[in-house]
């Protein structure tokens, strides 16, 4: 069973917690980590932006990535949220098994 990390940015810690809780409660992610205090620099609608954000990192089975993306889009306030999946190529076998066991 292959696993993935999901990287999401959110406008606040509270929003990242809401999205993370939603993913874990729905068994789409085994766990979610919220890292507050990120500064994002990006172009949006032709203007260079710099904003404070929170980062959410969730662990899931690769086959659930499309459902995770859909759930993040449902729960997120941004019209175009950053949500990307990164494959986990190796790791503690017991932890990877735990991710598989805790997701549906």
Protein Blocks (a to p, Z undefined) as FASTA:
>chain_A
ZZdddddddfbfklmmmmmmmmmmnopafbdcddehiacdddeehiacdddddddddddd
fklmmmmmmmmmmmpmbfbdcddddddfbdcfklmmmmmmmpZZ
